[in-house]
């Protein structure tokens, strides 16, 4: 069996003496599509910061790609897409091509010119997310869903093994959300990229994810979507700490 892409072992973190995460144990299998859910303030953002090395755990250990996180150096193998579509400055003067090229900065350098191979890689990555027709348009002229595709391309241009997406569909309309999930499914199944999706949209997410983790200070659930869907409203209320009704999307 292959080693997981991410492994948390007994990880705890407190902020100003308040426990945010307590004894978290979970892993993300290679090639999986993991959905990370939970209430606001439940620790999802803190978990991502720990994974990305932005903060350090008070207790426990984290492994990335079979290496201790504190010794991990190959950060180009981990892509991250945040809630850009909801807050992006539409006046930013850059084309889609230029935004995606920023993903190669670590390899190329700030002041060096792109080679022909670099340019071909950028265009093929833009094509991979279905945005080739917009390659030389200003990103500020695009819809929120289109912008998110561009930000995904910026992460993909480095050929990551793990792609983390933090609430990527905030501010995106329903039709584009469906297209967005179709893109994620393709990246996961056709290109073998492991995905970690942080979201509140449990109904849509359970239709696409292969694994689900529910965090609310502690890890309350870690399993398959069908197991999560079999939880009762009472079970979910215990997980979230308040009354919850699971909403599913019928097509």
C-alpha positions as CSV (number, residue, x, y, z in Angstrom):
1,X,0.0,0.0,0.0
2,X,1.3,3.5,-0.9
3,X,2.1,5.9,1.8
4,X,-0.6,8.7,2.2
5,X,0.1,12.1,0.8
6,X,-0.6,13.7,4.1
7,X,-0.6,12.2,7.6
8,X,-1.5,14.0,10.9
9,X,-0.6,12.1,14.0
10,X,-1.9,13.3,17.4
11,X,-1.8,16.9,16.2
12,X,-3.0,19.6,18.7
13,X,-2.9,23.4,18.4
14,X,-4.1,26.1,20.7
15,X,-4.5,29.8,20.1
16,X,-4.3,32.1,23.1
17,X,-4.8,29.1,25.4
18,X,-7.9,28.0,23.5
19,X,-7.8,24.6,21.9
20,X,-8.4,24.9,18.2
21,X,-7.4,21.3,17.3
22,X,-7.1,18.4,19.7
23,X,-5.4,15.1,19.0
24,X,-6.1,15.1,15.2
25,X,-5.3,11.8,13.5
26,X,-6.1,11.5,9.8
27,X,-4.5,10.8,6.5
28,X,-5.1,11.7,2.8
29,X,-4.6,8.6,0.6
30,X,-2.7,9.2,-2.7
31,X,-5.0,9.8,-5.6
32,X,-8.0,10.5,-3.4
33,X,-10.5,13.4,-3.4
34,X,-10.8,14.4,0.2
35,X,-13.6,16.8,1.4
36,X,-12.8,18.6,4.6
37,X,-16.0,19.9,6.3
38,X,-17.0,21.4,9.7
39,X,-18.4,24.5,11.3
40,X,-16.9,28.0,11.2
41,X,-14.3,28.1,14.0
42,X,-14.0,24.4,14.0
43,X,-10.3,24.4,13.0
44,X,-10.4,23.7,9.2
45,X,-8.3,26.8,8.4
46,X,-5.9,26.1,11.2
47,X,-5.4,22.5,9.9
48,X,-4.6,23.9,6.4
49,X,-2.1,26.4,7.9
50,X,-0.4,23.5,9.8
51,X,-0.3,21.5,6.6
52,X,1.3,24.3,4.6
53,X,3.9,25.0,7.3
54,X,2.5,28.5,8.2
55,X,2.2,27.5,11.9
56,X,3.6,24.7,13.9
57,X,1.7,22.2,16.0
58,X,1.9,22.3,19.8
59,X,1.8,18.5,19.9
60,X,2.0,15.7,17.4
61,X,3.6,15.3,13.9
62,X,2.7,16.0,10.3
63,X,4.1,14.1,7.3
64,X,3.9,15.4,3.7
65,X,4.7,13.0,0.8
66,X,6.3,10.6,3.3
67,X,8.6,13.2,4.8
68,X,8.3,15.1,8.1
69,X,6.8,18.4,7.4
70,X,9.6,20.4,9.2
71,X,12.1,18.8,6.8
72,X,9.9,19.0,3.7
73,X,11.4,21.2,0.9
74,X,9.4,20.3,-2.3
75,X,6.6,22.8,-1.8
76,X,6.1,23.0,-5.6
77,X,4.5,19.6,-5.3
78,X,1.7,21.1,-3.2
79,X,-0.6,23.6,-4.8
80,X,-3.0,25.9,-2.9
81,X,-6.0,27.8,-4.2
82,X,-7.8,30.2,-1.7
83,X,-11.0,32.2,-1.9
84,X,-9.7,34.4,-4.7
85,X,-12.8,34.6,-6.8
86,X,-14.7,36.4,-4.1
87,X,-12.1,39.0,-3.3
88,X,-9.9,39.4,-6.4
89,X,-9.1,42.9,-7.5
90,X,-10.8,43.2,-10.9
91,X,-8.5,46.1,-11.8
92,X,-5.4,44.0,-11.6
93,X,-3.6,44.5,-14.9
94,X,-2.6,41.0,-15.9
95,X,-3.7,38.5,-18.5
96,X,-4.6,34.9,-17.8
97,X,-1.3,33.8,-19.3
98,X,0.6,36.2,-17.0
99,X,-1.2,35.0,-13.9
100,X,-0.5,31.4,-14.6
101,X,3.1,32.2,-15.4
102,X,3.4,33.5,-11.8
103,X,3.2,29.8,-10.7
104,X,6.6,29.2,-12.3
105,X,8.3,32.1,-10.4
106,X,10.1,29.7,-8.0
107,X,11.6,27.8,-10.9
108,X,12.2,30.6,-13.3
109,X,13.0,33.5,-10.9
110,X,11.5,37.0,-10.8
111,X,13.7,38.7,-13.4
112,X,14.4,35.8,-15.9
113,X,12.6,35.4,-19.2
114,X,10.3,32.5,-19.9
115,X,11.7,29.9,-22.4
116,X,9.7,28.4,-25.2
117,X,9.2,25.3,-23.1
118,X,7.9,27.4,-20.2
119,X,5.4,29.2,-22.5
120,X,4.2,25.9,-23.9
121,X,3.7,24.5,-20.4
122,X,1.7,27.6,-19.4
123,X,-0.6,27.3,-22.4
124,X,-1.1,23.6,-22.0
125,X,-2.0,24.1,-18.4
126,X,-4.5,26.9,-19.3
127,X,-6.0,24.4,-21.8
128,X,-6.1,21.8,-19.1
129,X,-8.6,23.9,-17.1
130,X,-10.6,24.8,-20.2
131,X,-9.5,28.5,-20.4
132,X,-7.3,28.5,-23.5
133,X,-9.6,30.8,-25.4
134,X,-9.1,33.4,-22.7
135,X,-5.3,33.1,-22.4
136,X,-4.6,36.7,-23.4
137,X,-7.6,38.3,-21.8
138,X,-7.4,40.4,-18.7
139,X,-8.3,38.3,-15.7
140,X,-10.4,41.1,-14.3
141,X,-12.8,40.7,-17.2
142,X,-13.6,37.1,-16.2
143,X,-16.4,35.7,-14.1
144,X,-15.6,34.3,-10.6
145,X,-15.8,30.7,-11.8
146,X,-13.4,31.5,-14.7
147,X,-11.0,33.2,-12.4
148,X,-10.9,30.2,-10.1
149,X,-10.0,28.0,-13.0
150,X,-7.1,30.4,-13.7
151,X,-5.9,30.2,-10.1
152,X,-6.1,26.4,-10.3
153,X,-4.0,26.6,-13.5
154,X,-1.4,28.7,-11.6
155,X,-1.1,25.9,-9.1
156,X,-1.1,23.1,-11.7
157,X,1.7,24.6,-13.8
158,X,4.2,23.1,-11.3
159,X,2.7,19.6,-11.6
160,X,1.7,19.3,-8.0
161,X,0.9,15.9,-6.4
162,X,-1.5,17.5,-3.9
163,X,-3.9,20.4,-4.7
164,X,-5.6,22.1,-1.7
165,X,-8.7,24.3,-2.3
166,X,-10.1,26.5,0.4
167,X,-13.8,27.3,-0.1
168,X,-13.2,27.7,-3.9
169,X,-16.8,28.1,-4.8
170,X,-17.6,31.1,-2.6
171,X,-19.3,33.7,-4.8
172,X,-19.6,31.3,-7.8
173,X,-23.1,30.7,-9.3
174,X,-24.6,27.2,-9.2
175,X,-24.0,26.4,-12.9
176,X,-20.3,27.3,-12.6
177,X,-20.1,25.4,-9.4
178,X,-21.1,22.2,-11.3
179,X,-18.5,22.9,-14.0
180,X,-16.0,23.5,-11.3
181,X,-16.6,20.1,-9.7
182,X,-16.4,18.5,-13.2
183,X,-12.9,20.1,-13.6
184,X,-11.9,18.8,-10.1
185,X,-13.1,15.3,-11.0
186,X,-11.1,15.3,-14.2
187,X,-7.9,16.5,-12.4
188,X,-8.4,13.8,-9.9
189,X,-9.3,10.8,-12.1
190,X,-7.5,11.7,-15.4
191,X,-4.4,13.3,-14.0
192,X,-4.1,11.5,-10.7
193,X,-3.8,14.7,-8.6
194,X,-4.8,14.2,-5.0
195,X,-7.3,16.8,-3.9
196,X,-8.2,18.4,-0.5
197,X,-11.3,20.5,-0.7
198,X,-12.3,22.6,2.2
199,X,-16.0,23.5,1.8
200,X,-19.4,24.2,3.5
201,X,-21.2,22.7,0.5
202,X,-21.6,19.3,1.9
203,X,-24.5,18.3,-0.5
204,X,-22.5,18.8,-3.7
205,X,-19.2,17.7,-2.2
206,X,-20.5,14.3,-1.1
207,X,-21.4,13.6,-4.8
208,X,-17.8,14.0,-5.9
209,X,-15.4,13.3,-3.0
210,X,-13.9,9.9,-2.4
211,X,-13.2,10.5,1.3
212,X,-14.6,12.9,3.9
213,X,-13.2,14.3,7.1
214,X,-15.3,16.4,9.6
215,X,-13.4,18.7,11.9
216,X,-14.8,20.5,14.9
217,X,-11.8,20.9,17.2
218,X,-11.6,17.1,17.2
219,X,-11.9,14.8,14.2
220,X,-15.5,13.7,14.4
221,X,-15.8,11.7,11.2
222,X,-13.3,10.2,8.7
223,X,-14.7,7.9,6.0
224,X,-16.5,7.5,2.7
225,X,-19.3,9.7,1.4
226,X,-21.9,6.9,1.6
227,X,-21.0,6.5,5.3
228,X,-21.4,10.2,5.9
229,X,-24.7,10.3,4.0
230,X,-26.0,7.6,6.3
231,X,-25.5,9.8,9.4
232,X,-28.7,11.1,10.9
233,X,-29.5,14.8,11.5
234,X,-28.9,14.0,15.2
235,X,-25.4,12.6,14.4
236,X,-24.6,15.7,12.3
237,X,-25.8,18.0,15.1
238,X,-23.3,16.3,17.4
239,X,-20.5,16.8,14.9
240,X,-21.3,20.4,14.3
241,X,-22.3,21.4,17.8
242,X,-25.6,22.8,16.7
243,X,-28.8,21.5,14.8
244,X,-28.0,20.5,11.2
245,X,-30.1,19.2,8.4
246,X,-28.2,17.6,5.5
247,X,-29.2,19.0,2.1
248,X,-28.5,17.0,-1.0
249,X,-28.8,18.2,-4.6
250,X,-30.9,16.2,-7.0
251,X,-30.3,16.4,-10.7
